[in-house]
Amino acid sequence: MKKINFSIDINAPKEKVWYSLWDDENYQNWTSAFSEGSHAISDWNEGSKIYFLGPGGSGGMSSKISIKKPFHTMSFKHMTEIKDFKELPITKESESWSGSEERYDLSENNGITTVTVTIDVVEQFADYFSETFPKALQKLKEIAENETKSITVRISTNENLEKVWDHFTKPEHIVNWNNASDDWHCPKSENDLKVGGTFTATMAAKDGSVSFDFTGTYSEVIPMKKFVYTIADGRKVTVKFDVLDNHVIVTENFEPENIHSIELQRGGWQSILDNFKKYLENKG
């Protein structure tokens, strides 16, 4: 096993670089330097399992998030291969890299964030990573130094997939969780969950001072797995339902608007998703 290091300076605060690394579409973008269609499935919590997958998603690597210190450090411990969505027993070949580490450290100085990557590789792949990782980090730099194009929020639950899907998509449940704070509610919901179908969710302050309809049209629907819709203002939202390690992970990836700050938008969407998890597990 050989340990190699890479580093790049990025003209962006460490918080933005962090999300440029790990937000759903951003991750797929910069890791395309290794393989187009690369993606990951995880709740992204310390100690959790994470699947690093290639195009099609049936093959890749099973790992563990050994360290997660937001905006500072993310480290993975790679365990075994995945084939046909199943973890394979450790073989003589995979034993050579099982337990290897892949670590990302961020440090900021005067608005410049330095990303340092340290990875354990077997000798035969050292040249490949030495050539490819700088290209991936250059893609990361481009993402972080430009306008934010997408934001990711997610939750994980041990409820079963059918229940999660139903409570997320059926109007009789949506009205019970679709609010970001206790002084707002969702008094009305309509949802025609099919390609070309539309939805409407009325978002209103409980004191009656303000309300609006959140509407959109579906462009893709894969039951129990994924749906994509376009909000009335033209922004795209993708919602995925993944099952990993007996948990359902709900991931929302959305294009931001240009009125409110990225931080406020991320916080608001995450609060609604957290409220969904609370309703699902305690009241549903």
C-alpha positions in Angstrom: 0.0 0.0 0.0 1.2 3.5 -0.9 0.0 6.8 0.6 -0.2 9.7 -1.9 -1.3 13.3 -1.3 -2.9 16.0 -3.5 -3.7 19.6 -2.7 -5.4 22.5 -4.3 -6.2 26.1 -3.3 -9.7 27.3 -4.0 -10.9 30.9 -3.9 -14.0 30.2 -1.8 -14.8 29.8 1.9 -14.5 26.3 3.4 -18.3 26.0 3.9 -18.9 26.4 0.1 -16.0 24.1 -0.7 -17.4 21.5 1.7 -20.8 21.5 -0.1 -19.0 21.6 -3.4 -17.4 18.3 -2.4 -20.4 16.4 -0.9 -23.7 17.9 -2.3 -25.2 15.3 -4.6 -24.8 16.8 -8.1 -21.5 18.5 -7.1 -20.1 15.1 -6.1 -21.2 13.5 -9.3 -19.6 16.4 -11.3 -16.1 16.4 -9.8 -15.9 12.6 -9.6 -16.8 12.3 -13.3 -13.0 12.8 -13.8 -12.7 9.2 -12.6 -15.8 7.7 -14.3 -18.8 9.4 -15.9 -21.8 8.5 -13.8 -20.0 8.0 -10.5 -22.2 8.7 -7.5 -22.5 7.8 -3.8 -25.3 6.6 -1.6 -25.2 7.4 2.2 -26.8 9.4 4.9 -23.3 11.0 5.1 -23.2 10.7 8.9 -20.0 9.7 10.8 -20.0 6.0 11.3 -22.4 5.3 8.5 -21.9 3.0 5.5 -21.4 4.6 2.1 -21.6 3.0 -1.3 -19.3 4.5 -4.0 -20.9 3.4 -7.3 -20.2 3.6 -10.9 -22.5 4.1 -13.9 -25.7 2.0 -13.5 -25.1 1.8 -9.8 -24.7 -2.0 -9.6 -21.0 -2.1 -9.0 -18.5 -0.2 -6.9 -17.1 -0.1 -3.4 -18.6 -0.4 0.1 -16.9 1.9 2.7 -17.5 3.5 6.1 -17.4 7.2 7.0 -14.8 7.0 9.7 -14.5 10.8 10.3 -16.9 13.6 9.6 -16.1 17.1 11.0 -18.2 19.5 8.9 -16.2 22.1 7.0 -12.9 20.5 8.1 -12.4 16.7 7.6 -14.1 13.8 5.8 -12.5 10.4 5.9 -13.6 7.1 4.4 -12.4 3.6 5.2 -12.8 1.3 2.2 -14.0 -2.2 2.9 -15.1 -4.4 0.0 -16.4 -4.5 -3.5 -20.0 -4.3 -4.6 -21.4 -6.2 -7.5 -25.1 -6.4 -8.6 -25.9 -4.2 -5.6 -24.4 -6.8 -3.1 -21.3 -6.5 -1.0 -18.8 -9.2 -1.9 -16.7 -11.2 0.5 -13.1 -9.9 0.9 -11.0 -11.8 -1.6 -7.2 -12.2 -1.9 -7.3 -9.3 -4.4 -9.5 -7.0 -2.4 -7.6 -7.8 0.8 -4.7 -5.7 -0.6 -6.8 -2.5 -0.3 -9.5 -3.4 2.3 -9.1 -1.0 5.2 -7.5 1.7 3.1 -8.2 5.4 3.9 -9.3 8.3 1.7 -9.2 11.6 3.6 -10.1 15.2 2.8 -8.9 18.1 5.0 -10.0 21.7 4.5 -8.3 24.8 5.9 -9.1 28.4 5.1 -6.9 31.4 5.2 -8.0 34.9 4.1 -10.9 33.4 2.0 -8.7 30.8 0.3 -9.5 27.2 1.2 -6.8 24.6 0.8 -8.1 21.0 0.1 -5.7 18.3 1.0 -6.5 14.7 -0.1 -4.6 11.7 1.3 -5.3 8.3 -0.1 -4.0 4.8 0.4 -3.5 3.0 -3.0 -2.0 -0.2 -4.1 1.1 0.3 -6.2 -0.5 -0.7 -9.5 -3.1 2.1 -9.3 -0.7 4.9 -8.0 0.0 6.3 -11.5 -3.7 6.4 -12.4 -4.7 8.4 -9.3 -1.6 10.6 -9.7 -2.8 11.5 -13.1 -6.6 11.7 -12.5 -7.0 13.2 -9.0 -5.6 16.6 -10.0 -8.2 16.7 -12.8 -11.0 15.9 -10.3 -9.8 18.6 -7.9 -9.7 21.1 -10.8 -13.4 20.3 -11.4 -14.0 20.8 -7.7 -12.3 24.2 -7.9 -14.5 25.3 -10.8 -17.7 24.2 -8.9 -16.7 26.0 -5.7 -15.5 29.3 -7.4 -18.6 29.7 -9.4 -22.3 30.4 -8.6 -24.0 27.6 -6.7 -26.1 25.6 -9.1 -27.7 23.0 -6.8 -28.3 22.4 -3.1 -28.7 19.0 -1.4 -30.6 18.2 1.8 -31.3 14.7 3.1 -32.6 12.6 6.0 -32.4 8.9 6.9 -35.0 6.8 8.6 -35.4 3.2 9.6 -39.1 3.2 8.5 -39.9 0.9 5.5 -39.7 2.2 2.0 -43.4 2.0 1.2 -44.3 4.0 4.3 -41.7 6.6 3.5 -42.9 6.9 -0.1 -46.6 7.2 0.8 -46.1 9.7 3.6 -43.9 11.9 1.3 -46.3 11.8 -1.7 -49.9 11.5 -0.5 -51.7 14.8 0.2 -53.3 13.5 3.4 -49.8 13.2 4.9 -48.2 16.2 3.1 -50.4 18.6 5.0 -49.1 17.3 8.3 -45.4 17.9 7.7 -44.8 20.4 4.9 -43.7 23.4 6.9 -40.3 24.7 8.0 -41.3 26.1 11.4 -44.1 25.8 13.9 -45.7 29.2 12.9 -46.3 28.0 9.4 -48.5 25.1 8.1 -49.7 23.5 4.9 -53.5 23.6 4.9 -54.0 22.2 1.4 -52.2 19.7 -0.8 -53.0 18.2 -4.2 -50.7 15.8 -6.0 -51.0 14.0 -9.3 -47.9 11.9 -9.2 -47.2 11.0 -12.8 -45.2 12.3 -15.7 -47.0 15.5 -16.8 -48.9 15.6 -13.6 -48.9 18.6 -11.3 -48.9 19.3 -7.6 -50.0 22.2 -5.4 -49.1 22.8 -1.7 -50.5 25.8 0.0 -47.9 27.3 2.4 -49.3 29.7 5.0 -48.5 31.5 8.2 -50.7 30.3 11.0 -51.7 33.9 11.9 -53.1 34.3 8.4 -50.7 37.1 7.5 -49.4 35.5 4.3 -49.8 32.4 2.1 -48.7 31.2 -1.3 -49.1 28.1 -3.5 -46.0 26.0 -4.2 -46.6 24.3 -7.5 -44.8 22.2 -10.0 -45.0 19.6 -12.8 -43.4 16.1 -12.9 -41.0 15.2 -15.6 -39.9 11.8 -14.2 -41.5 9.4 -11.8 -40.0 6.0 -10.8 -42.2 4.6 -7.9 -40.4 4.0 -4.7 -37.2 5.3 -6.2 -37.2 8.8 -7.6 -39.2 11.7 -9.0 -38.2 14.9 -10.7 -40.3 18.0 -11.0 -40.0 21.6 -12.2 -41.3 24.4 -10.0 -43.5 27.1 -11.5 -40.5 29.4 -11.7 -38.5 26.9 -13.8 -36.2 25.4 -11.2 -35.7 21.6 -11.2 -35.9 19.4 -8.1 -34.9 15.8 -7.9 -36.0 13.6 -5.0 -34.4 10.2 -4.5 -35.3 7.3 -2.2 -32.4 4.9 -1.5 -32.2 1.9 0.8 -28.9 1.2 2.5 -28.1 -0.8 5.6 -31.8 -1.1 6.5 -32.4 2.6 6.3 -34.2 4.7 3.7 -32.3 7.8 2.7 -34.4 10.6 1.2 -32.3 13.1 -0.8 -33.6 16.3 -2.3 -31.4 18.2 -4.8 -32.8 21.5 -5.9 -31.7 24.5 -8.0 -31.6 27.7 -5.8 -33.5 30.9 -6.4 -31.7 34.3 -6.4 -33.7 36.1 -3.7 -32.7 34.4 -0.5 -29.2 33.4 0.6 -27.9 29.9 -0.2 -27.6 29.3 3.6 -31.3 30.3 4.2 -32.5 28.1 1.4 -30.5 25.1 2.5 -31.8 25.6 6.1 -35.4 26.0 5.0 -35.5 22.9 2.8 -33.7 20.9 5.5 -36.1 22.0 8.1 -39.1 20.8 6.1 -37.4 17.5 5.5 -36.6 17.2 9.2 -40.2 17.9 9.9 -41.2 15.1 7.5 -38.9 12.7 9.4 -40.4 13.7 12.7 -44.0 13.2 11.4 -43.1 9.9 9.7 -41.5 8.3 12.8 -43.7 9.8 15.5 -47.1 10.6 14.2 -47.5 8.8 10.8 
